Amino acid sequence: MLTIERTREAADVVAPQAVRKRKRNTRPAWEEPPTIAGEAAKGITLGGVLLVMLVPLWIIVVTSLSTQGAVNRAGGLVIWPDGLTFEAYRVMLEDTTVRTALLVSLGITAVGTVVSMAVSVMCAYGLSRSRSFAHRFLLTLLIVTMFVNGGLIPTFLVVTGLGGYGQWWSLILPSAISVFNILILRSFYSSTSADLIEAARIDGAGDWRILWSIVLPTSRAVTAVMALFYGVGYWNSFFNVMLYMPTDSEKWPLQYVLYTYVNRGNGMPGSVNSGFGTALSQTAPLSLQMAVVVLTLVPLLLVYPFVQKHFRTGVLTGAIKG
């Protein structure tokens, strides 16, 4: 009797697991079972894409760690490690221009992301409310700006006319708004439960309270993704520096310092006693260039894994609903 009861208990435990396994393996009637050739093709395709992404990154890192002799023997970029050294990173971090540029880039990225997110969230929430004032006209006006704009010269004249030449805000405000990001946020906010918002209004909550306590907590995924988009845009931006402060090297972000250094191939501009200029005989210029490239990639590589999980629910859901 004990054996029968134990057998029944084991069956009760195994049966639900088997049912769940069958449900996971059940395919729709219209979907053909995978073939060996199909699975192999998927694996080869994904492996090829992975190689295309990782091989350039590998070459950049290895070259940045290579000596002058290894670079000379390779004739340029180094593919296989040969005589690794951290001399390029030591010389780079000892240069005051790079350290200042890194702080400038971090500051511009942080402040710019906050400003862009604040304006985009408020604009998207207002456009998502069907009873808001002139929301259809404003939405149409925003969409038109995606296809028609004044151009580079009028934008430059407006910014300089407002006194933005050589000022910090000229690196943030001209590119603070992305209509594409606003449309994604609006689409996501429009899908917020109307009953939840109506219940909050009955309890006496205003628009600010609804936005802060209901809409934003229920849309953390899309908010994180949009913040990443804005942050990456500010971090990689250097064109505004070329327009509005091309001579003040103390205000240059890291990307423009890298751009200038790669073009010139020698000491950093703006550095009187730059380590880059004095160490060229011991350290390969190409290694220094790749070291600065790695430095520009590290912050993005550190932040992206924490936001990547939100991409599916953030961008795709916000784009499909609306």
Steps between C-alpha positions, in 0.01 A plus 500: 500500500781737583660429165175575316450827689858612432456414133184709483670793674791483256256489209318805636830687509627386160169541313475881526864529394437281198193705408698823526777350288250391233348848500839659449580264215159531338525692171213666316335289231613736224864502612723232351740311728861619481734318268866426548590726208289783640652474847850487347428807287378691806811405695733598216319831450508590869864394521587718201322801648677442832837487327430819306426674830776355716798482260536882458469544877763231555739667252454840666572364849801292389649791305460732798699251710773444241853636496662702224676192370179297484325776308791526257511125445124489437520794264220684686216346697602198708281192482691258723656610834874555474691685772207637701548812711286761677734783406247660264237515775751640750606775260139574408376530860798717598399758242292780648311553175355147507405519868329835450325377186373192686348715774347733240344206315357354821357837601346573160353149481349517849355851473389456140324170572311649794392805300397296196308244706317767701385686187421183305298340781289810558446554128410134439259490794323817386465367146371166627200661670218533249349800682820702519505839329578486125668163537426394142640821353813479716547133415475577128746787540750271672469235231560760227830596666621144448499555125543876462748715692679829458839348426845539648566867425170634644552287811852637541377858456223452758732347762772761451239777490381390843856517632568128493840513328756367748235423765426162659130507420573507127617138533167389654197710406529492116472119511293461816184376328446192286154482345544128441555439873201720585276298268608174662434640847163638389398164355590326825326759719187474287475132589490571875181369654229765470318355802810545714535863397129565548513348849791730585303803376203401715734490799603859420833442323607755242702449184834542676409241763366260237817534295731453798309232693325299227635553148874499575496198737307297243737596217843446651610285207443758229639776726822307551536434126441863406748614764754263346431641152551856619806408706671323210421793273659752736797277571580451131428858396785718376352695210355775720848555642634556149232765447482690827835461680771384258784689671439451874664162562414506872133458410548221248333165575685174463357416159629823345840453663513155342387642165770767506771262615422236238506764226830649612661180624722677756473697823162609627408853398480740790759310706817699546700216656283216387611148581384402154761722341792390721430126493469442127850355488415229754130442424340436163267784392254238373496338845417836654218555254351157574539560875290815474243306295480238776457775758203638306340154483536397865216715645255373239603139558446545873155659470350303213459160678278660764267650238506226237227298671258790455536521121230249412235641733616859450553562132294221342195540722509876465529471122225241451234657718361838411 
